Amino acid sequence: MSARVQVHWVGAAAPALPAEGVTVIGIADQPDRETARGTIRAALRTALAAHWALDEDMVELQSPPGAAPWALVRLAGAPRRIPLAISHDGALSVGAFAAGNAVGIDISQVVPMPDWEAVARDYLGPDVVRALRAVPVAQRDAAFALAWSEHEARLKYFGLQLDEWREEPAAGLRDCRCLALALPDGYVGCLALAPAGT
């Protein structure tokens, strides 16, 4: 994950250019989770309408419980369903869409994780545990947060819920690409996309 995908921060002077055909929107200084949910969805609706040069009332966001969010964009020919991905942590919220393609996104605040090894073993698998053991202690919290965020972004790409690690689903999760997000200090995040060439 060497490339860093730029985030268009709402209220910034100039929007970041979409990378890989994906628009990534971010909002900082969220006071609470409920406000964050409303503001990132409003920002995504605005971005979707701008992308297709439509009025915002032509874009409808859906967030069914237990399912990935999506937008219905009412284009002239026929309505089009656009998969969305959303993540919140700390004071940040991010959302992403690619014109009709699946996308996953996740952000994590870097916090001390004294039980990182048990959590990684339960949810991320033995390969990640081995890789994290090799990271210097001073960098391990950030490395764990990035590994967690990558896993969550991959799950969202495939529309899966977080579950304990198993070899079979883990192999399928590796099929998508993950790119690191450019985020403020103290946060890491990943964008999951289709494999190269698909």
C-alpha positions, 0 to 999 in steps of 0.5 A: 500500500504505497499510494495514498488516496487523497480525501476531499475534505468538505469545506476545503478550498479545492476538491481532491481529484478522484483517484482510480475512478473513486470519489472519497469525501471526508468530514472532520470535527464531528461532535458525535456519531449521530451527527457524523452519520447525517453529515457524511450522508449529506456530503455523499449525496451532494457529491453524487449529484455533482458527479452526474450534474443532477439536482440533489433530489434526484439522489436517494441514499439507502442504508438498510440495517445489516447491508452496505449503503447505496444510492439510487441516482435517477438518471434520464434513461433509468435509475442507477444503483451506486454502491457506497462505503462509509466509515467513522472513527473519532472526529472523522467521517469518510465516504466513497463511491465509484460509478457503479463499482463496489468500494470499501472504506475504513478509517481507524484512530491510532490508539494504544492496543495492549491486547493487539495480539489476541485481537489480531489472532481472532480477527485478522489471522496468523499472517497479520499476527506474524507481520505485526510481531515484526513491527517495532513496538513504537510503531505497532499501534499504528500498524495494527490500526492500519491492518484493522482498517484494511481488513474492514475496508475489504469486508465492506467491499464484499458486503460482509460483516466482521466475523472471527478469522477463518482461512476460506473467507480470508483468501477471498478478501485478498482478491481486492486491492487496498490503497492507504488514505491520506488522513490527519495525524493520528488516523489511518485508513484504507480504500478497497477496490476491485483487483487491477485489470477487472 
